[in-house]
Amino acid sequence: MRSVSKPIDPRRLRERLGMNQREFWMAVGVTQSGGSRYETGRDMPLPVCELLRLVHVEGIDLERARGDDFRIASRLRLTKPAVYQQLKREVAKNGRLPR
């Protein structure tokens, strides 16, 4: 697995979100001890960086997200761009989709 330099500072992001290490890292499937190592300078693999972005920056709940959801959104964006843009505006206006 390829490692990369941290595009985001996970400790800073976690602290900004007001989360402890356990809840922050478990949301992306990483143990607290593993996350602690990333926070103290160990390079994170690219998939972990991307999961951090998706979960803690984009607000995607991995327990609810399914591959079909992403495929549907992609198809909707390509085949019905007006509907896609309308939904995107609604989400931006009202916050996240209801859980």
C-alpha positions as CSV (number, residue, x, y, z in Angstrom):
1,M,0.0,0.0,0.0
2,R,1.4,3.4,-1.0
3,S,2.0,6.0,1.7
4,V,1.8,9.7,1.1
5,S,2.5,12.9,3.1
6,K,-0.5,14.0,5.1
7,P,-2.6,16.4,3.0
8,I,-4.5,17.3,6.2
9,D,-3.3,17.3,9.7
10,P,-5.5,14.6,11.4
11,R,-4.8,15.8,14.9
12,R,-5.8,19.4,14.0
13,L,-8.9,18.2,12.2
14,R,-9.9,15.9,15.1
15,E,-9.4,18.7,17.7
16,R,-11.4,21.2,15.5
17,L,-14.2,18.7,15.4
18,G,-14.1,18.2,19.2
19,M,-13.6,14.5,19.0
20,N,-11.5,12.1,21.0
21,Q,-9.0,9.8,19.2
22,R,-11.2,6.7,19.6
23,E,-14.3,8.2,18.0
24,F,-12.4,10.1,15.3
25,W,-10.4,7.1,14.1
26,M,-13.1,4.4,14.6
27,A,-15.3,6.3,12.2
28,V,-12.8,5.4,9.4
29,G,-12.0,1.9,10.6
30,V,-8.6,2.7,12.2
31,T,-7.8,1.8,15.8
32,Q,-7.1,4.5,18.3
33,S,-3.5,3.4,18.6
34,G,-3.0,3.4,14.8
35,G,-4.6,6.8,14.6
36,S,-2.3,8.1,17.3
37,R,0.7,7.0,15.3
38,Y,-0.6,9.0,12.3
39,E,-1.2,12.0,14.5
40,T,2.5,11.9,15.6
41,G,4.0,11.9,12.1
42,R,3.8,8.4,10.6
43,D,2.8,8.6,6.9
44,M,-0.8,7.6,6.3
45,P,-1.7,5.3,3.4
46,L,-3.6,7.1,0.6
47,P,-6.9,5.2,1.4
48,V,-6.8,6.3,5.0
49,C,-6.3,9.9,3.9
50,E,-9.2,9.6,1.5
51,L,-11.4,8.1,4.2
52,L,-10.6,10.9,6.6
53,R,-11.6,13.4,3.9
54,L,-14.8,11.6,3.1
55,V,-16.0,11.0,6.6
56,H,-14.7,14.1,8.5
57,V,-14.6,16.8,5.8
58,E,-17.4,15.7,3.4
59,G,-19.6,14.3,6.2
60,I,-20.2,10.9,4.6
61,D,-21.4,8.2,7.1
62,L,-19.6,5.0,6.0
63,E,-22.2,2.9,7.7
64,R,-24.9,4.3,5.5
65,A,-22.9,4.8,2.2
66,R,-23.1,2.0,-0.3
67,G,-21.4,1.6,-3.7
68,D,-24.8,1.9,-5.4
69,D,-25.3,5.3,-3.8
70,F,-22.2,6.7,-5.5
71,R,-23.1,5.0,-8.8
72,I,-26.6,6.5,-8.7
73,A,-25.3,9.9,-8.0
74,S,-22.7,9.7,-10.8
75,R,-25.4,8.5,-13.3
76,L,-27.8,11.2,-12.2
77,R,-25.1,13.9,-12.6
78,L,-24.5,12.6,-16.2
79,T,-28.0,11.9,-17.4
80,K,-30.1,14.5,-15.5
81,P,-27.8,17.4,-14.6
82,A,-30.6,19.8,-13.8
83,V,-32.1,17.4,-11.2
84,Y,-28.6,16.7,-9.8
85,Q,-27.9,20.5,-9.5
86,Q,-31.3,21.0,-7.8
87,L,-30.7,18.3,-5.3
88,K,-27.2,19.6,-4.7
89,R,-28.6,23.1,-4.0
90,E,-31.2,21.7,-1.6
91,V,-28.5,19.8,0.3
92,A,-26.3,22.9,0.5
93,K,-29.3,25.0,1.7
94,N,-30.6,22.5,4.3
95,G,-27.4,20.9,5.4
96,R,-26.8,17.2,5.3
97,L,-29.5,14.8,4.1
98,P,-31.7,13.5,6.9
99,R,-30.4,10.4,8.7
